[in-house]
């Protein structure tokens, strides 16, 4: 049975061939294009299972490609893995804000790229959990219906925002969320009103998780994710 189809977008021919070779060897069906315009056309013509997208493209850049794909009902659900040679955090954050799922900076190891691709595919294959569903992961149980969080079977006392933050992150382990996305998702009377105050909420949550504080991981310059 054929594996998933991956659309790779980059204007560097050598990199395209490197990525194509490694993905094809793993059994993926790979389509390569070198411009943003071709990427959008290809994705709409035959919707891929994943787009590996360079941000530094001529004319229509990667962020615009991401914006257009996520704004189209036909392509908005396609996972996007961004590639960037830029060191500016703003570009990575902008891509994630637009709906990209992950990112890698150049240069990168083909083995690491394959691991990221498999992780994105694995997350894609799991149906998104309901916002009110009970989450059971590691030593943690989060029950939004009862507004109860149990760690190793013992209840931990959390504020409304700490609880909402924990449930939000734990529902999608491995997914990176920007501070802005967290602000939008977590509402309450003590909800963080600025992106920077999210850090304060995370610090408080980690303190209450005690020896399991590492469940909430920092993605430097981007935001936070729950340990996969």
C-alpha positions in Angstrom: 0.0 0.0 0.0 1.4 3.4 -1.0 2.4 5.8 1.7 1.2 9.3 2.0 1.9 12.0 -0.6 4.2 14.8 0.4 4.6 18.1 -1.5 8.1 19.6 -1.1 8.6 23.3 -1.9 12.0 24.9 -2.1 14.0 26.9 -4.7 17.2 25.1 -4.0 17.5 22.2 -6.5 20.1 20.3 -4.4 17.9 20.4 -1.3 14.9 19.3 -3.3 16.8 16.2 -4.5 18.1 15.4 -1.1 14.6 15.6 0.5 13.0 13.7 -2.4 15.6 10.9 -2.2 15.2 10.4 1.6 11.4 10.6 1.6 11.1 8.3 -1.5 13.3 5.8 0.2 10.9 5.7 3.1 8.1 4.9 0.7 6.4 8.3 0.5 5.1 9.6 -2.8 6.9 12.9 -3.3 6.1 15.9 -5.5 8.7 18.7 -5.7 8.1 22.3 -6.9 10.4 25.4 -6.7 8.0 28.3 -6.5 5.1 29.4 -4.3 2.8 29.7 -7.2 3.4 26.1 -8.2 3.0 24.9 -4.6 -0.5 26.4 -4.3 -1.5 25.1 -7.7 -0.2 21.6 -7.0 -1.8 21.4 -3.5 -5.2 22.4 -4.9 -4.9 20.0 -7.9 -4.0 17.0 -5.8 -4.3 17.6 -2.0 -1.1 16.2 -0.3 -0.9 14.6 3.1 1.9 17.0 4.1 3.6 20.1 2.7 7.3 20.7 3.5 7.6 24.4 2.8 10.6 26.7 2.6 9.9 30.2 3.8 12.5 31.9 1.6 10.8 31.6 -1.9 11.0 34.2 -4.7 7.9 36.2 -5.5 5.2 34.4 -3.4 7.1 33.5 -0.2 6.5 30.6 2.1 4.4 32.6 4.6 2.0 33.7 1.8 1.8 30.1 0.5 0.9 29.1 4.1 -1.7 31.9 4.4 -3.4 30.9 1.1 -3.4 27.2 1.8 -4.9 27.7 5.3 -7.4 30.1 3.9 -8.8 27.6 1.3 -11.4 25.1 2.6 -9.9 22.5 0.3 -6.3 22.7 1.6 -6.7 24.2 5.1 -6.3 20.8 6.9 -3.0 20.0 5.2 -0.2 19.8 7.8 2.7 22.2 7.0 6.3 21.7 8.1 8.3 24.9 7.5 11.9 25.0 6.5 13.8 28.2 7.1 17.4 29.5 7.0 16.3 32.6 8.8 17.3 33.1 12.4 14.6 35.6 13.2 12.1 34.2 15.6 9.3 36.3 14.1 9.2 34.3 10.9 8.8 31.0 12.7 6.1 32.5 15.0 4.3 34.0 11.9 4.2 30.7 10.2 2.8 28.9 13.3 0.3 31.7 13.8 -0.9 31.0 10.2 -1.5 27.4 11.0 1.8 25.6 10.2 2.4 22.5 12.4 6.2 22.4 12.9 9.4 24.0 11.6 13.1 23.1 11.0 16.0 25.4 10.4 18.6 24.9 7.7 20.9 23.1 7.5 19.2 20.0 8.9 19.9 16.2 9.1 17.8 14.1 6.7 17.3 11.7 9.7 15.9 14.5 11.8 13.6 15.6 8.9 12.3 12.1 8.5 11.6 11.9 12.3 9.7 15.2 12.1 7.7 14.1 9.1 6.7 10.8 10.8 5.7 12.8 13.9 3.5 15.1 11.9 2.0 12.2 10.1 1.3 10.4 13.3 -0.4 13.4 14.9 -2.4 13.8 11.7 -3.7 10.3 11.9 -5.1 10.8 15.3 -8.5 12.4 15.4 -8.6 15.7 17.2 -10.0 15.1 20.7 -13.1 16.9 21.8 -12.6 20.0 23.8 -14.6 18.4 26.7 -12.9 15.0 26.6 -10.9 13.5 29.4 -7.2 13.5 28.7 -5.1 10.6 30.1 -1.4 10.9 29.4 1.8 9.9 31.3 0.9 10.1 35.0 -1.8 12.7 34.4 -5.6 12.7 34.1 -7.4 15.9 33.2 -11.2 15.8 33.4 -12.8 19.1 32.2 -16.3 18.0 33.1 -15.3 17.7 36.7 -12.7 20.4 36.5 -10.3 18.0 38.1 -6.6 17.2 37.4 -5.1 14.1 38.9 -1.3 13.5 39.0 -0.3 10.0 40.0 -3.8 9.6 41.3 -3.7 12.7 43.5 -5.6 15.8 42.8 -3.6 19.0 42.1 -5.1 22.4 42.9 -5.1 24.6 39.9 -6.5 28.0 39.1 -9.0 28.3 36.3 -6.4 29.4 33.8 -3.8 26.9 34.9 -6.3 24.1 34.4 -7.4 25.4 31.0 -3.8 25.8 30.0 -3.0 22.2 31.1 -6.0 20.7 29.3 -5.3 22.7 26.1 -1.7 21.6 25.8 -2.3 18.0 27.0 -5.0 17.4 24.4 -2.4 17.6 21.6 0.9 16.3 22.9 3.9 17.2 20.7 2.1 20.2 19.1 3.8 23.5 19.6 1.6 26.5 20.4 2.6 30.2 20.3 1.8 32.4 23.2 -0.8 34.2 21.1 -2.6 30.9 20.4 -2.6 30.1 24.1 -4.1 33.5 24.9 -6.8 32.9 22.3 -7.6 29.4 23.6 -7.4 29.9 27.4 -10.1 32.2 28.8 -11.1 32.9 32.3 -11.3 35.6 35.0 -7.6 35.3 35.6 -6.7 34.6 32.0 -3.4 36.0 30.6 -4.1 39.3 28.9 -0.7 39.5 27.3 1.5 37.0 25.6 4.3 37.5 28.2 1.9 36.7 31.0 1.5 33.2 29.6 5.0 32.6 30.9 3.8 33.4 34.4 0.9 31.0 34.1 3.3 28.3 32.8 5.6 28.8 35.7 2.8 28.5 38.1 1.6 25.3 36.4 5.0 23.7 36.4 5.4 24.5 40.1 2.2 22.5 40.9 3.3 19.6 38.6 6.4 19.3 40.8 8.7 16.5 39.7 6.6 16.2 36.5 7.1 19.9 35.5 9.0 18.7 32.4 5.6 17.7 30.9 5.2 21.3 29.8 8.1 22.0 27.4 9.4 25.3 26.2 10.0 25.7 22.5 12.6 28.5 22.5 11.5 31.7 20.8 8.1 30.2 19.9 5.9 29.0 22.8 5.1 25.8 24.5 4.1 22.2 24.0 3.1 19.2 26.1 5.6 16.3 26.2 4.7 13.6 23.6 
